[in-house]
């Protein structure tokens, strides 16, 4: 298949009504996952730990509820559709100078792969199994620490995660997220903006803390410190005012989840 044929096929897929509907479903189920993670984080703040406040914990909670299997398969289908739509959009992206266009393509492709990974991580739960993302993260960190090159890779990965967290905060503070949605009229407009700002900032802080823990694991050669989002949120408990900060971040994550539902309706697809 030549480039013209591939572009035509990709554009047909992008314009598919079914794919657009399923991509919007992806935003909605992403919102559901963030609301669950936020509620689990509040549980950690109240009980002092014991619950995974990450996507594994959210999927585990869904699996234990009536109709949870249906919701989990909705997560899988929605995440896959949204990831595919973003990958297609990255491939078809035009405009701007070459370097900026390729940078934007890389960013969209990275987001697409992230949603595909999230969809894949929900499959074991939908099939009746389970998984632990925190343990998986620690296990991967331990393998990377087996040689000096792996330590460097782990440190770079940690810095990159901190960068992603910083970008989320920047995107929230500057309201750049409004570039990908069609803002509704007042009074809903202010509500959407408030949810977006607080949600992006809260998620950015949580991701940034997770990145710092990865860097700390590389520096101290302690893979247990690299435990993903759950470890990042749990680590706040031991800090001064950490419980209050954890609750604020949890509420922000839940707000981001509600924003994702709004985005499912108003996203520019």
Secondary structure, DSSP 8 states (H G I E B T S, - for coil): --HHHHHHHHHHHHT-HHHHHHHHHHHHHHHHHHHHHHHHHHHHHHH-S-S--SHHHHHHHHHTSTTHHHHHHHHHHHHHHHHHHHHHHHHH---S-HHHHHHHHHHHHHHHHHHHHHHHHHHHHHTT----HHHHHHHHHHHHTTSHHHHHHHHHHHHHHHHHHHHHHHHHHTTGGGGGB----TTHHHHHHHHHHHHHHHHHHHHHHHHHHHHHHHHHT-GGG--HHHHHHHGGGGSTTHHHHHHHHHHHHHHHHHHHHHHHHHB--
